[in-house]
């Protein structure tokens, strides 16, 4: 397969499982992206505990960290997508906790996001349109992100029962991750255990996501490769 015929792959997030190889660093958005993702939450918990459970300093620390990350990328003219995504999540958490006066509400938005993703992945599997397949369909040779592909081609995998099963299996892995987060973090949120909740969110955030991405790649690797060319028909002289 020539260079310009290879399926589009790589990148961060779920897109990373579409490549022929898997890069942990790219999957988590690079080490800089990983730091930008986890540092605001870490600072929130550390400052909250160190200040004797004072909410305002913790909120200021988390918000300042997220804003600095965006400003630094603006100055360096580097991609802003991940930094903006992070500052949005931090901003919602900061405003929510500030309005209610409850430190645990800093994490409430993240829990709701997990509920939404859990529902989305689960419903997609049950109706026969697993989300992993919908995403990877874009990167398959017949998908719109490859030359000669189309949006209709992005759904061609649904005609292949084996592919549907592989994409459903990968989607179940994501369902498991979101469910596990809610099972562990939900009770901590309800019990107002801010320190333990922050720790659980850190451990079950980027590290768990990276593991799920790798497992998903194992389950679906090769599904974005171009099918082998048919052997030439031999004609009798």
N, C-alpha and C positions, 0 to 999 in steps of 0.2 A: 504494500500500500504506500503510495507516494505521500510526501509531506503534506501536500494540500488536500489530500483525500482523507486524512486522519480525522476522526471525530473530534469535535471541540470538547475539551475536558479540562481537568484541573480546576484551580480556583479554591475558594473557601466555602465552608458550610456544606450543604448537601451536594453542591455542584462538584465537590472534590471526589465523590465516589464515581463520577462518570469517566474518569481518566483510565488509561491503560495501566498506570502505576498509581500508588497512593503515597502522598506526602503529608505526614503529620503536621509539619510546619505550615504548609499551605492550607490545610484543612481548618486550622484554628485562626487563619488570617495573619499568619506570621507571628513571630515572638512579640513584636510591638503591638499588634492587634490583641494578642492574648493578655498582655499587661494592661492595656487600656480597658479590656473587658472586666478584669477581676479587681483592679486596684481601687476603684471607687467604693465597692462593697467592703473590701478589706479595711480601708481607711475609716469607713463609717463605723464598723464594729470596734476597731481599735480605739478610735477617739471617743466613742460612746462609753466604752468600759474604762478607759484611762481618765476620763473627765468625771467619773462618778455618776455615770448614766445621765449626763447632760445632753439633751437632744439637739439643741441648736448648734453647738460646735461640730457635732458629728455630721449634721446635714450640710453645714458650710464646707467641711472637708471633702465630702463626697461630691458635692456640686462643683467645687473649685477644681477638683481633679479631672472631672469630665470635661469641663470647659477648657482647661489648659491643654488637654489632649487634642481638642478640636483646633484651638488657636495654633498649636505647634504644627499641626498638619497644614493649616492655612499658610503659615509662614514658609513652610518647606514645600508647599505646592504638591503634597502627596495626596493619594485618594482619601476621600472623606467619608465614604459610605459607612464603614464600621464605626468610626469615631462618632458620627452623627447618630447612628443607631444606639450607641452606648449612652450618649448624652440625653437622648430622648427617654430611654428607660430610667436613667438616674433622675432626670428631671421630674418624671411622673412620681417616682418613689419619694423624692424629697418633698414635693408639694403635698402628696397624700399624707405623709407623716407629719408635716408641719401643720396641716389643717386639723388633723385629729389629735395631735400631741402624743401619739403612740409610736414609739420607736419601731415596733414590729411592723407597722404599716409601711415602712420603707420597702419591705419585701412583698407587700401585698400584690403589687402590679405583676411582679414576676410569677407569683403563684397563679394569677388569673391567666397570664399568657400560657402557662403550662396546661391549664384546663382547656384553653382554646385549641392548642396544638393537639392535645390528647383526643379531644372530640373530633377534630378534623381528620387526623390519621385513622382513627377507629372507624368513623363513618365511611371514609374512602375505601377501606378494606371491605367493609360489610356490603357495600353497593357494587363492588367489583372494579373500582377505579383507584387502586392504591396510589397514594400520593408520590411515593418514590418512583413509580412507573411514569406518572404524569410529568415529573421533573426530568427524569432521564430520557423520556421520549424526545425532549427538545434537543438532546445531544446525540441521538442515534443518527446513523447515516441518512435516513429518510426524514429526519427532523428539520425544523426551520433554521437551526443554527449551523447547518452544514450546507455546502454548495449543492444545489439541486434538490434540497429537501423542502418540505412544506409543513404547514401547521397540521394538515390532515395526516401527513406522514408521522407526526409525533405520536399518533394514537395507533399506529400500525401494530405495535407490540400486543395489543389486546386480542389479536387474532391467533396469537401463539400461547397455548395453555401453559407451557413450561415457563415462559417469560412472566406470565401473570402470577404464577406461583412464586417465582423468585422475587418479584417486586412486592408481592404481598408479604412474604417472609421478612424482607428488609423493613417494610412498613411496620410490622409487628414489633420489631426491635425498637423502633421509635416510640411506639405506644408504651412498651415496657419502661423506657426511660422516663417518659413524662409521668406515668403512673407511679413509679418508684419515687420520683421527686415529691409528688403530692402526698404519698403515704408517709414519707419521712418528715417533710417540711411542714405539712399542714398542721399536725399536732403541736409542733414547736411554735408555730405562729399563733395558734389558739391559746397556748400556754404562756405566750409573751416571753419566750426564752430567746432573747435577741442574740446573745453570744453564740448559743448552739445553733440557732437558725442561720446566722451568718456563716458559721463554719460549715454547716451542711450545704448551704447554697454554693459555697466555694468549692467543696469537694465534689458535689454533684452537678457542678456547672460545666466549665470547660473540660476538665479531665474526663468526665463521664460522656460528654458530647463527642470528644475525640475518639473514645473507645467505640461508641455507637457508630460513628462515621466509618471507622476501620472495619467493624463487623459488617456493616452495610455494604462496603466495598467488596469484602470477601464474598458476600452473597450474590452480588450483581455484576462482578467484574466480567468483562467480555461482552456484556450486553449492548455496548455502544460501538462495538467493532463492526466493520463492514462485513457482510457475508462473503464467503469465499467465492471466487469467480468460477462459473461452471467449466468443467473440463471440456476441451474442444472435441467435437464429434468426429470420430474417425471414419473416413469414407474409403470404401474399397476402390482401388484403381479401376 
